[in-house]
Amino acid sequence: MDIILIPGLWLDASSWDEVIPTLEKAGHRVHPLTLPGVGAPAAESADIGIADWVDAAARAVDALPGAAVVVGHSGGGNVAWGVADARPERVSRVIFVDTVPPPSGNGISEFELVDGVVPFPGWDFFPDEDVSDLDAAVRARTAPLTLSVPARVPTDEIVLADSARHHVPVTLLMGGLDQETFEGMIDQWGPYADEYHAIDDAEVVRIGSGHWPQFSVPEKLGELIVAAVAR
């Protein structure tokens, strides 16, 4: 199976490096993406928005001979769901890594702009439950891998138009939430709950990690992706 790997904010294709061997060992063909404008100055990235990221990932699917599994981590989940909306007949499953399917009209989040781009705010910016499994050595090793993202990408509203996306099977690999806990939580999220419950086939699997399992438990994340692809 061809697997498209979409990183979250501030990350490029290399963020999947420690996950890929597990996927390839299982016989899959893996395609990690670096999305447009990542690491570029504002002069080159100011016009790039979330629609451009979705288009880039959809083109990656188009380049493959058949259907693909699309994996999105964090903010990359918005991109993955955008691809399912744009190419529902070409996506065999969407796997969200510690994120949820967004409803149309919602963005990722808002972060401070510096020199017209959104830089990585540093590991200390995030709540403890997100980063508690990243020890000092992992933080020191991974922080230099982070890159700025275009200013518009985190706050652009994603536009979803094809209800056929709801027929694409979905796996949510959640850091600390099992299905029962997750569903109790998302039911408080209004349109996010509506989007989740509109999906025909959705499962939630607990990873037992923080928000960046590709850094803290990459082999386990790979195994969970392999298991989801096999369903």
N, C-alpha and C positions, 0 to 999 in steps of 0.2 A: 504494500500500500504506500502511496505517496502521502507524506505528512508535511504540511506547511506549518512552520513554527514562527509565530508572530510575537516579538518581544513587547514588553510594556514600556512605559515612558523611561527615557534616559538610557535605554539599552539598545544594542544592535545584535546582529546575528551571532556574535561571539558569546553572548550570554547563555546560549544553549549548548556550548561546547561540551560540558560535562554530562549532559543528558543524552546527546546524540549517540554515543557508543551503545547504550542500552537499546535504543530504537533500531539501530542498524544490526545489532546482534540478533534481534528478533526478525530480521529480514526486510525491514521497511526502508524505503528511499526517503531521505530527509532533506527538507529544503528550508533552512533558517533564513529569515529575511532581515535586512536592514532597510528601514522605511525612509522615504524621501525627507531630506532636510535635517536628519539626525546629525548633530555635531556641526552643522553649518551656521555661519553668522547670519544675523537678521537680513543683511543685504541679499542673501541668497535664499532665505527660507521664509520671509515675511508673508508670502502669498500661499504658502503650503498649509492646507487644513486637513481635517480628518477625512474628508471625501477623497483627497489625494492619497492618503494612506490606504483607504479601502480600495481605491482603483489599482494601486500598486500590488496589493495582495491578491485582488481578483485577477490581475494579469498573470501572476505567478500560477494561479490555478489554471488559467486558460492555456498556459504553456505546457501543461501535463497531458498525457494521452488519455487519461480517464478521470474518474472521480477522485477526490482527495479528502483527507481528514485535515481540518484546520484547527490549530491550537493557538489560543491567545492568552497571554499572561497579563493580568492586571488591566491597564488601559488598552493593551492589545486585544482584550476581549471585545471591546467595542468594534475594533477593526474586523475581528473574526466574524462577529455577528453581521456586520455590514457585508462581508463576503457571502455569507449564507443568504442574505437578502438579495444580493446582486446575482448570485449564481446558485440558486437552491438545487438545481438539477446536477450540479457538478460537485457538491459538497456532501460526502457520505456521513460525516459527523462533525460537530463542533465540540471541542474540548476547552472549557474555560479553566484557567489556573488561578485560583483564589480571586475570582471576580464573577460577575453575573451578567446575563444577557440584558443589554440596555433597551429601554423602550425608545421609540422614535422621539426625537426632540430633546434628548438629554446628552450632556457632555460627560467628560471623564471627571474633571475637577478643576480647581483654580489654584495656580501657584504663582509665586512672585516672578516678575519679568526682570531680567538683568541684561542690559544692552540689547533689548528687543527679542530675547529668546528666554526659554525656561530652563535654567540650569538645574542639575541635580542638587537638592537642598541638603544633602548629607544624611547619613544614617541616623543621627540623633534627632532629626526632624520628625521621625515616625514614632507612633505609639509602641510601647514595649511588646505588645502581642504580635506586632508585625516583624520585629527584628530581634527578639530574644534568642533565637536560635542561630544568629549570626555572631560568632565570637570575634574577638579582636583581630585574629589572623584573617578570617574571612572578610571582615570589613575592610581591612587594609589592602587585601588582594583585589577586591571587587570595586572599591570606590574609583580607582583609576580607569575602570572600564566604562564608567558612566559618561554620557554625552548630553549636550543640550538638545532640546526639542523645539520645533517651530512654535512661535507664540500662540498661534491660533489652535493648534491641535488639541490641547487639553480642554478648551472651553467651547469649541465648535459643537453644535448640536448635530448628532448623527441623524440622517434621514433614512428611514426604513419604509419601503413601499409595497413589498410583495409578501403577502401572508403565507406564501409557500415556505418561507423560512421556518415556520412553526412545525412543518413536517420533517425537518432535518433532525435526526436524533442528537441529543445534547448530553454531555457529561460535564458536571461541575466538580472539579478537584479542588476542594476547599481546605485551606490550611488547618483550621481548628474546628470545623463544623461538620457534623453528620447530617443526614437528610432530615431527620425530625427537627433538630435544632435550627437548621437552615430555613426550613419551611415556616417554622414559627416566627423567625426573624423577618423573612422577606414579606410575609403577609402584612407587615406594618409599613411597607415601602410603597404603597399606592400603585403607580403605573409600572413599577418594577415587578410587583406581584402579578399584575395583569399579564405582563409579557411572559413571565416564567410559566404561569399556569396555562397560557395559550399553546405552549409547546406540547406536541403529542407524546413525546418520549424523552423524558428528562430524568436523570439520576444524579444524586449527590454522593460523592465519595470523600471521606475525610483523609487528608494527607497526614496530619499530625506534625505540622510545621508552621512557621511564620509565613510571611507574604512572599518570600523569595525562595521557594523550594529548589529552584534550579541551582542555587548557590549552597543551600544548607543540606539538602538531601537529594542530590541530582539523580542518583541511581534509583532511589525509590520513586521519584517523580517519573522517571523513564519507565519503570515497571508499571506504574498506574496508567500511563498513557498507552502502553502496549495492551494492557488489559481492556481499556476502554475501546481501543480500535478493534479488538477481537469480538466485541459484543455484537 
